[in-house]
Amino acid sequence: MESKIHEKIFNSRKKNFIVTLLIGKKFLDEWKKYAAPLWKKYCIKNDIGLILIKDHLIKKSNPFWKKAVWQKMLIGAYLSKHEKKIKNVCYLDSDILINPFAP
């Protein structure tokens, strides 16, 4: 099921996914410009899915709301609810550049 909060860029036959948080247009645009080409090559080469979380996982009105840096702790619960066919998840900060030639 697709959500307004996340976007699945690639699927994986092996059900393995890399997930990152990109909350805000500035962060999404910079990631697409600098990191996305490398991430995409790596994911295609290794049959790894890619999911971008583009909005807060918890509403600001919630008394337990935290900044985006803490919301990465909620990714597992969020994906288990919205993406039933995921086996393994690797969270990466969006400012990481992946070497597409890495094993």
C-alpha positions as CSV (number, residue, x, y, z in Angstrom):
1,M,0.0,0.0,0.0
2,E,1.4,3.4,-1.0
3,S,1.2,6.2,1.5
4,K,1.6,10.0,1.3
5,I,4.3,9.6,3.9
6,H,6.6,7.3,1.9
7,E,7.6,6.5,-1.6
8,K,8.9,3.1,-2.8
9,I,11.6,3.8,-5.4
10,F,12.5,0.2,-6.0
11,N,11.1,-3.1,-5.0
12,S,13.2,-6.2,-4.1
13,R,12.6,-9.8,-5.0
14,K,14.5,-10.7,-1.8
15,K,12.4,-8.3,0.3
16,N,15.4,-6.4,1.5
17,F,15.2,-2.6,1.6
18,I,17.2,0.5,2.4
19,V,15.1,3.2,4.0
20,T,16.0,6.9,4.6
21,L,14.2,9.9,6.0
22,L,14.0,13.0,3.7
23,I,11.6,15.4,5.5
24,G,11.4,18.7,3.6
25,K,11.8,19.7,0.0
26,K,15.3,21.0,0.6
27,F,16.6,17.7,1.9
28,L,14.7,15.7,-0.8
29,D,16.0,17.9,-3.6
30,E,19.6,17.7,-2.4
31,W,19.4,13.9,-1.9
32,K,18.0,13.5,-5.4
33,K,20.8,15.7,-6.9
34,Y,23.8,14.2,-5.0
35,A,23.0,10.8,-3.5
36,A,20.2,9.3,-5.4
37,P,22.2,8.2,-8.5
38,L,24.6,6.3,-6.4
39,W,22.0,4.7,-4.1
40,K,19.9,3.7,-7.2
41,K,22.9,2.0,-8.9
42,Y,23.7,0.1,-5.7
43,C,20.1,-1.0,-5.1
44,I,19.7,-2.2,-8.7
45,K,23.0,-4.1,-8.6
46,N,22.2,-5.8,-5.3
47,D,18.4,-6.3,-5.7
48,I,17.7,-4.1,-2.8
49,G,14.5,-2.1,-2.5
50,L,14.6,1.6,-1.7
51,I,12.0,3.5,0.4
52,L,12.0,7.3,1.1
53,I,10.1,8.5,4.0
54,K,9.1,12.1,3.1
55,D,7.0,13.2,6.0
56,H,6.9,12.9,9.8
57,L,5.9,9.5,11.1
58,I,4.2,11.0,14.1
59,K,2.0,14.1,14.1
60,K,3.3,17.3,15.7
61,S,0.2,17.5,17.7
62,N,1.1,14.2,19.4
63,P,2.5,14.7,22.9
64,F,5.3,12.2,22.1
65,W,6.3,14.0,18.9
66,K,10.1,14.2,18.3
67,K,12.3,15.8,15.7
68,A,12.9,13.8,12.5
69,V,16.3,12.6,13.8
70,W,14.4,10.6,16.5
71,Q,11.7,9.4,14.2
72,K,14.0,6.9,12.6
73,M,13.2,4.7,15.7
74,L,9.6,4.5,14.4
75,I,10.5,3.2,10.9
76,G,10.1,-0.5,11.8
77,A,6.6,-0.1,13.3
78,Y,5.6,2.1,10.4
79,L,6.8,-0.2,7.7
80,S,5.3,-3.3,9.3
81,K,1.9,-1.6,9.1
82,H,2.2,-0.2,5.6
83,E,4.5,-2.5,3.7
84,K,3.7,-6.2,4.5
85,K,6.3,-7.7,2.1
86,I,9.5,-6.5,3.7
87,K,11.9,-9.0,5.3
88,N,14.9,-6.8,6.2
89,V,15.4,-3.1,6.5
90,C,18.6,-1.1,6.6
91,Y,18.2,2.5,7.7
92,L,20.8,4.9,6.3
93,D,21.1,8.6,7.0
94,S,20.3,10.5,3.8
95,D,23.7,12.3,3.7
96,I,25.6,9.0,3.1
97,L,27.0,8.5,-0.4
98,I,26.9,4.8,-1.3
99,N,29.7,3.4,-3.5
100,P,27.8,1.5,-6.2
101,F,30.8,-0.8,-6.6
102,A,30.7,-1.9,-2.9
103,P,29.8,-5.5,-2.2
